[in-house]
């Protein structure tokens, strides 16, 4: 039986698991109910399983029936602090939490791959590490799992690492895409607090109003980005939170805002780390107020290895057909802590379209939206593709 045929047989079980995960989303690094469901789904498979020591991760190793190298397959498990508004009959039952980024599909798809590979282990030319990761949504779960030894779990160096990420929009259901080099952006957070002197709104000359200074800084950030960076190496700065004051006739002491900062190269990333705080300080000083900046580096640029990406695209086309796989012309604007894995191990991340059938992918609600809906039909495809990547990559050995 082929991988795709067997994956189709597993589809009902994967749907049940995915929907159970979707009903009970968990946030951050501690995912007890999610971890319990994953362990139950893996029970009975010939795996060496290690739950996380300080976090809710699961690492499982499958020993192939033939000698060879090792590959890693990653699936993240955490949800987002979003109140679901999809109206699905399996919608989140946890107030203020939702699998709005499709990690429930990643988890179920990786369980499917573990099942398929375990059934084929006699002919597997090496070992497979399954990385069930918590805390991808801003909690550095990949970094924490690396600290706990996931990259060494096979007891030998990894030849390659692969991960899939579903998209609720942009890509039609089932379509697979990736690219060599930068595949997702770096992600940082800039927090600025402007400190002035409060007073009465009728006499601003007697106070030091931090609000217009903070507003000027917000505008200057946009101008600075357009004049300091090559348009072919873009940078995005978006202020998503701005807080100041209590009522109309009171000049507050402080004004604070937070911005997400995205970049697509190490050079641009380094320039942002140095340049943005300097710009903020300069504007504040010109107005005679103080400004505190906290520039928090979150995730680096996710860089796909060219050789491993060429291999992954070839393997995907063999499995799914050439019309179902494309090389993406541009990186995605999101960020990924799988970047930390790819800094240590050559590999690639692929995107899988999961827009529901009959929905225009170009206008469908995007990942992180409370209205985001992902098509269960891609679960078997994810499992089959991860299985194909692991089998073929182990059979090649060495560098791709």
C-alpha positions as CSV (number, residue, x, y, z in Angstrom):
1,X,0.0,0.0,0.0
2,X,1.3,3.4,-0.9
3,X,2.0,6.2,1.7
4,X,-0.9,8.3,0.3
5,X,-3.3,5.3,0.4
6,X,-2.4,4.5,4.0
7,X,-2.6,8.2,5.0
8,X,-6.2,8.3,3.6
9,X,-7.1,5.3,5.8
10,X,-5.7,7.2,8.8
11,X,-7.6,10.4,8.0
12,X,-10.7,9.7,10.2
13,X,-8.4,9.1,13.3
14,X,-6.4,12.2,12.5
15,X,-9.6,14.3,12.2
16,X,-10.8,13.1,15.6
17,X,-7.5,13.9,17.2
18,X,-7.3,17.4,15.6
19,X,-10.8,18.3,16.7
20,X,-10.2,17.1,20.2
21,X,-7.1,19.3,20.3
22,X,-9.1,22.2,18.8
23,X,-11.8,22.0,21.5
24,X,-9.2,22.2,24.3
25,X,-6.5,24.7,23.2
26,X,-3.7,25.5,25.6
27,X,-1.3,28.4,25.7
28,X,2.4,28.8,26.2
29,X,4.9,26.1,27.4
30,X,2.7,24.1,29.8
31,X,0.2,22.0,27.8
32,X,-0.9,19.2,30.1
33,X,-4.1,18.2,28.2
34,X,-2.5,18.5,24.8
35,X,0.5,16.5,26.0
36,X,-1.8,13.8,27.4
37,X,-3.6,13.5,24.0
38,X,-0.4,13.2,22.1
39,X,1.0,10.5,24.4
40,X,-2.3,8.6,24.1
41,X,-2.2,8.8,20.3
42,X,1.4,7.5,20.2
43,X,0.7,4.7,22.7
44,X,1.5,1.3,21.2
45,X,4.0,2.6,18.6
46,X,7.6,1.4,18.8
47,X,8.9,4.8,20.0
48,X,11.4,6.0,22.6
49,X,9.3,8.7,24.2
50,X,10.6,11.5,26.5
51,X,8.2,14.1,27.9
52,X,9.7,17.5,28.6
53,X,11.3,18.1,31.9
54,X,10.3,21.7,32.5
55,X,7.9,22.2,29.6
56,X,5.0,20.3,28.0
57,X,6.9,18.9,25.1
58,X,7.1,15.4,23.8
59,X,10.2,14.0,22.0
60,X,9.8,10.6,20.4
61,X,12.5,8.6,18.5
62,X,11.8,5.8,16.0
63,X,14.7,3.5,15.3
64,X,14.7,2.3,11.7
65,X,15.2,-1.3,10.8
66,X,18.4,-0.5,8.8
67,X,21.5,1.5,9.8
68,X,21.7,5.1,8.8
69,X,21.5,8.7,9.8
70,X,18.7,10.7,11.5
71,X,16.1,13.3,10.6
72,X,13.9,15.5,12.7
73,X,10.2,16.2,12.1
74,X,8.6,19.1,14.0
75,X,5.0,19.9,14.9
76,X,4.1,22.7,17.3
77,X,1.2,22.3,19.7
78,X,0.3,25.6,21.4
79,X,-2.7,27.9,20.7
80,X,-3.3,31.6,20.8
81,X,-5.0,34.0,23.3
82,X,-7.9,34.5,20.8
83,X,-11.6,34.2,21.4
84,X,-12.9,31.9,18.6
85,X,-15.8,33.2,16.4
86,X,-16.0,30.4,13.7
87,X,-19.2,28.8,14.9
88,X,-17.8,25.4,14.2
89,X,-19.3,22.4,16.1
90,X,-15.8,21.6,17.4
91,X,-15.0,25.2,18.3
92,X,-12.8,26.0,21.3
93,X,-14.4,25.3,24.7
94,X,-11.8,27.3,26.5
95,X,-12.6,31.0,26.9
96,X,-10.0,33.3,25.4
97,X,-8.0,30.6,23.7
98,X,-8.1,29.2,20.1
99,X,-6.0,27.2,17.7
100,X,-6.1,30.1,15.3
101,X,-2.7,29.3,13.7
102,X,-3.4,25.6,12.9
103,X,-1.0,24.0,15.4
104,X,-3.7,21.4,16.1
105,X,-3.3,20.3,12.5
106,X,0.5,20.2,12.8
107,X,0.2,18.0,15.9
108,X,-2.3,15.6,14.4
109,X,-0.3,15.5,11.1
110,X,2.9,14.6,13.0
111,X,1.1,11.9,14.9
112,X,0.0,10.5,11.5
113,X,3.6,10.6,10.2
114,X,4.8,8.7,13.4
115,X,2.2,6.1,12.7
116,X,3.1,5.7,9.0
117,X,6.8,5.6,9.7
118,X,6.4,3.1,12.5
119,X,4.5,0.8,10.2
120,X,7.4,1.1,7.6
121,X,10.3,1.0,10.1
122,X,11.6,-2.3,8.9
123,X,12.9,-0.7,5.7
124,X,13.7,2.7,7.2
125,X,17.4,3.5,6.7
126,X,18.0,5.4,10.0
127,X,16.1,7.1,12.8
128,X,13.4,9.7,13.0
129,X,13.0,12.3,15.8
130,X,9.5,13.6,16.3
131,X,9.5,17.0,18.0
132,X,6.1,17.9,19.5
133,X,6.8,21.4,20.6
134,X,4.9,23.8,22.9
135,X,5.4,27.6,23.1
136,X,5.9,28.5,19.5
137,X,3.7,31.6,19.8
138,X,6.3,33.9,21.4
139,X,7.5,31.6,24.1
140,X,10.7,30.2,22.4
141,X,9.5,26.6,22.7
142,X,12.0,25.4,20.1
143,X,14.8,27.0,22.0
144,X,13.7,25.4,25.2
145,X,13.4,21.9,23.6
146,X,16.9,22.4,22.1
147,X,18.2,23.2,25.7
148,X,16.5,19.9,26.8
149,X,18.3,18.0,24.1
150,X,15.9,17.3,21.3
151,X,18.6,17.7,18.6
152,X,20.6,15.0,20.3
153,X,17.7,12.6,21.0
154,X,18.7,10.2,18.3
155,X,22.2,9.8,19.8
156,X,23.8,10.9,16.5
157,X,24.0,14.1,14.4
158,X,20.9,15.0,12.5
159,X,21.1,15.0,8.7
160,X,18.1,17.3,8.2
161,X,15.1,18.8,9.9
162,X,11.6,19.4,8.4
163,X,8.5,21.2,9.5
164,X,5.1,22.0,7.9
165,X,2.9,25.0,8.6
166,X,-0.7,25.3,7.4
167,X,-2.2,28.5,6.0
168,X,-5.9,29.4,6.3
169,X,-5.6,31.7,3.4
170,X,-3.4,32.6,0.4
171,X,-2.8,29.0,-0.7
172,X,-5.6,26.8,-2.0
173,X,-6.3,23.7,0.1
174,X,-3.6,21.1,-0.2
175,X,-1.1,23.2,-2.2
176,X,2.5,22.9,-0.9
177,X,5.0,25.8,-1.1
178,X,8.5,26.7,0.1
179,X,11.6,28.4,-1.1
180,X,15.4,28.3,-0.5
181,X,16.9,31.0,1.8
182,X,14.7,33.3,3.9
183,X,11.2,31.7,4.2
184,X,9.8,33.7,7.2
185,X,10.9,37.0,8.8
186,X,12.7,37.8,12.0
187,X,10.3,39.1,14.7
188,X,11.2,41.5,17.4
189,X,9.2,43.7,19.9
190,X,10.0,47.4,20.5
191,X,8.5,48.9,23.7
192,X,8.9,52.7,24.2
193,X,7.9,54.6,27.3
194,X,8.1,58.4,27.0
195,X,8.4,60.2,30.4
196,X,7.4,63.8,30.7
197,X,5.8,65.9,33.4
198,X,2.0,65.8,34.0
199,X,-0.2,68.8,34.3
200,X,-3.5,70.5,33.4
201,X,-4.7,70.2,29.8
202,X,-5.4,73.9,29.6
203,X,-1.7,74.9,30.2
204,X,0.5,72.5,28.3
205,X,3.4,74.9,28.4
206,X,3.6,74.3,32.1
207,X,4.0,70.6,31.7
208,X,6.1,68.3,29.5
209,X,3.4,66.4,27.4
210,X,4.7,62.9,26.5
211,X,1.8,62.2,24.1
212,X,2.8,64.3,21.1
213,X,6.4,63.2,21.5
214,X,5.3,59.5,21.4
215,X,3.1,60.2,18.4
216,X,6.0,61.9,16.6
217,X,8.2,58.9,17.3
218,X,5.5,56.5,15.9
219,X,5.5,58.6,12.6
220,X,9.2,58.8,12.5
221,X,9.6,55.1,12.8
222,X,7.7,54.7,9.5
223,X,9.7,57.4,7.7
224,X,13.1,56.0,9.0
225,X,12.3,52.5,7.7
226,X,11.5,53.8,4.2
227,X,14.8,55.8,4.0
228,X,17.3,53.4,5.7
229,X,16.5,50.1,4.1
230,X,16.7,48.7,0.5
231,X,13.2,48.1,-0.8
232,X,14.4,44.7,-1.9
233,X,15.3,43.9,1.7
234,X,12.2,45.1,3.4
235,X,11.5,46.0,7.0
236,X,8.0,46.3,8.6
237,X,7.4,48.2,11.8
238,X,3.8,48.2,13.1
239,X,2.6,49.8,16.3
240,X,-0.1,47.6,17.7
241,X,-0.5,49.1,21.2
242,X,-0.5,52.7,22.4
243,X,-1.5,53.9,25.9
244,X,-1.5,57.2,27.6
245,X,-3.6,59.3,30.0
246,X,-6.9,58.9,31.9
247,X,-9.1,61.8,30.7
248,X,-9.2,64.7,28.3
249,X,-8.0,67.6,30.5
250,X,-5.1,65.8,32.2
251,X,-1.6,65.7,30.7
252,X,-0.2,62.3,31.7
253,X,3.2,61.6,33.0
254,X,3.9,58.8,30.5
255,X,3.0,57.5,27.1
256,X,3.8,53.9,26.1
257,X,3.6,52.0,22.9
258,X,4.6,48.6,21.6
259,X,5.6,47.7,18.0
260,X,6.3,44.5,16.2
261,X,9.4,44.7,14.0
262,X,9.9,42.3,11.0
263,X,13.0,41.9,8.9
264,X,14.2,39.4,6.3
265,X,18.0,39.5,6.5
266,X,20.6,39.4,9.3
267,X,22.0,42.7,8.1
268,X,18.7,44.5,8.3
269,X,18.1,42.8,11.7
270,X,21.4,44.1,13.1
271,X,20.7,47.7,11.8
272,X,17.2,47.7,13.5
273,X,18.6,46.6,16.9
274,X,21.0,49.6,16.9
275,X,19.0,52.2,14.9
276,X,15.5,52.1,16.4
277,X,16.5,52.9,20.0
278,X,18.8,55.6,18.8
279,X,16.0,57.2,16.8
280,X,13.7,57.1,19.8
281,X,16.2,58.7,22.1
282,X,17.0,61.5,19.7
283,X,13.4,62.6,19.2
284,X,12.8,62.5,23.0
285,X,15.9,64.6,23.7
286,X,14.9,67.2,21.1
287,X,11.6,67.7,23.1
288,X,13.3,67.7,26.5
289,X,11.8,64.5,27.7
290,X,13.1,61.0,28.5
291,X,12.4,57.8,26.6
292,X,13.0,54.3,27.7
293,X,13.4,51.7,25.0
294,X,13.2,47.9,25.4
295,X,14.2,46.2,22.1
296,X,13.4,42.5,22.6
297,X,14.8,40.1,20.0
298,X,12.3,37.4,19.6
299,X,12.8,35.1,16.6
300,X,15.5,35.3,14.0
301,X,15.0,35.0,10.2
302,X,14.0,31.4,9.3
303,X,16.5,30.3,6.6
304,X,15.8,27.2,4.5
305,X,18.9,25.3,3.4
306,X,19.1,25.4,-0.4
307,X,20.0,21.8,-0.8
308,X,17.4,20.5,1.6
309,X,14.8,22.7,0.0
310,X,15.5,21.5,-3.5
311,X,15.2,17.9,-2.1
312,X,11.9,18.7,-0.3
313,X,10.4,20.2,-3.4
314,X,11.4,17.3,-5.5
315,X,10.1,14.7,-3.0
316,X,6.8,16.7,-2.6
317,X,6.3,16.7,-6.4
318,X,6.9,13.0,-6.6
319,X,4.3,12.3,-3.9
320,X,1.7,14.9,-4.7
321,X,2.2,15.7,-8.4
322,X,3.9,18.7,-9.9
323,X,0.8,20.9,-10.0
324,X,0.4,20.6,-6.2
325,X,3.8,22.0,-5.4
326,X,5.3,25.4,-6.1
327,X,8.5,27.4,-5.2
328,X,7.3,30.5,-3.4
329,X,8.6,33.8,-5.0
330,X,8.7,35.6,-1.6
331,X,9.2,34.9,2.1
332,X,6.1,34.8,4.3
333,X,5.6,37.7,6.7
334,X,5.1,35.6,9.8
335,X,7.9,34.4,12.0
336,X,8.9,31.0,13.3
337,X,11.0,29.6,16.2
338,X,11.8,26.6,13.9
339,X,14.5,29.2,12.9
340,X,16.5,28.0,15.9
341,X,16.4,24.4,14.7
342,X,17.5,25.5,11.2
343,X,20.4,27.5,12.6
344,X,21.9,24.2,13.9
345,X,20.6,21.7,11.4
346,X,20.1,22.0,7.7
347,X,16.5,21.6,6.7
348,X,13.4,23.4,5.4
349,X,10.0,24.6,6.4
350,X,7.1,24.1,4.0
351,X,3.7,25.8,3.9
352,X,0.6,23.8,3.2
353,X,-2.6,25.5,2.0
354,X,-5.6,24.7,4.3
355,X,-8.2,27.1,3.0
356,X,-11.6,25.3,3.2
357,X,-13.2,23.8,0.1
358,X,-15.2,26.3,-1.8
359,X,-13.6,29.3,-0.1
360,X,-11.6,31.9,-2.0
361,X,-8.1,31.6,-0.5
362,X,-7.3,35.2,-1.4
363,X,-10.1,36.6,0.8
364,X,-10.4,33.9,3.5
365,X,-9.7,34.9,7.1
366,X,-5.9,34.5,7.8
367,X,-4.0,32.7,10.5
368,X,-4.5,34.3,14.0
369,X,-8.0,35.6,13.1
370,X,-10.8,34.6,15.4
371,X,-12.6,33.5,12.2
372,X,-9.8,31.4,10.8
373,X,-10.9,28.0,9.6
374,X,-8.6,25.2,8.4
375,X,-9.6,22.3,6.2
376,X,-9.2,18.8,7.9
377,X,-8.7,17.3,4.5
378,X,-5.0,18.3,4.6
379,X,-4.2,16.2,7.6
380,X,-3.6,13.0,5.6
381,X,-1.5,15.0,3.1
382,X,0.6,16.4,5.9
383,X,1.2,13.0,7.4
384,X,2.1,11.5,4.0
385,X,4.4,14.4,3.1
386,X,6.4,14.2,6.4
387,X,6.7,10.5,5.9
388,X,8.0,10.8,2.4
389,X,10.5,13.5,3.4
390,X,11.8,11.3,6.2
391,X,12.0,8.1,4.2
392,X,13.7,9.7,1.2
393,X,16.1,11.8,3.1
394,X,17.3,8.9,5.2
395,X,17.7,6.8,2.0
396,X,20.0,9.5,0.6
397,X,22.2,9.8,3.6
398,X,24.8,12.6,4.1
399,X,24.1,16.0,2.6
400,X,21.0,16.5,0.3
